[in-house]
Amino acid sequence: LPTKYRDDRAATQLHNRLIERLEAVPGVARAGGINRLPLTGSGNGVAAVIEEFPPAEGELPPAVNFLRTTSGYFEAMGVPLIEGRTFAADEGDADLVPVLISESLKRQYWPNDSALGKRITVGQERAQVVGVVEDLRDERVDEPPRRSMYLPAARGAITMTLRTTVEPLSVVDAARSAIAEIDGDLPLGKIGSMERVVGDSMSRTSFTASVVMIAEI
């Protein structure tokens, strides 16, 4: 919907409205979104220049797994927060974009120190670490997690995740209606439980209490 959500600010406002409305659906405890779910395929790495550890002359900066999430995503997915905070509904327009990093990335560069406040240039964006979250696997449960960074969600495809207090798929119709109330033109893709995404090997984890929806924004 390029004519409706022309920039990241408009997309953020939409995300916030969707989250607020979805969390009002009976049986939904938390809602949040991400541009690519865990265990659904690896994305491209993005060059990350860490202020304290600049690459030597002639060397390329390390490439890290790069994702974008809304507020509420880590809570909806039950991902533990190691230190700091997750994203707020409106992070404003600060010179330094807030960034969350995975535990493995923190362990690599700051094994004995806090990562909070560290500065990183991700692509063209200057960012500051506000939190550290537990590692998530990108492709398969039997492969080690990649070092990852998360920036606030922007314009583009997003998957909404819902943590429920009831049987997950029982909220699908109400969730569809909630999304239509916000924007009846918003196209929806696949709907299903995380149990389907992760398979039987993950069926006993906290991820089973989630419903996922894909919306092109």
Secondary structure, 3 states (H helix, E strand, C coil): CCCCCCCHHHHHHHHHHHHHHHCCCCCEEEEEEECCCCCCCCCCEEEEEECCECCCCCCCCCEEEEEEECCCHHHHHCCCEEEECCCCCCCCCCCCEEEEEEHHHHHHHCCCCCCCCCEEEECCEEEEEEEEECCCCCCCCCCCCCCEEEEECCCCCEEEEEEECCCHHHHHHHHHHHHHHHCCCCCEEEEEEHHHHHCHHHCCCHHHHEEEEEECC
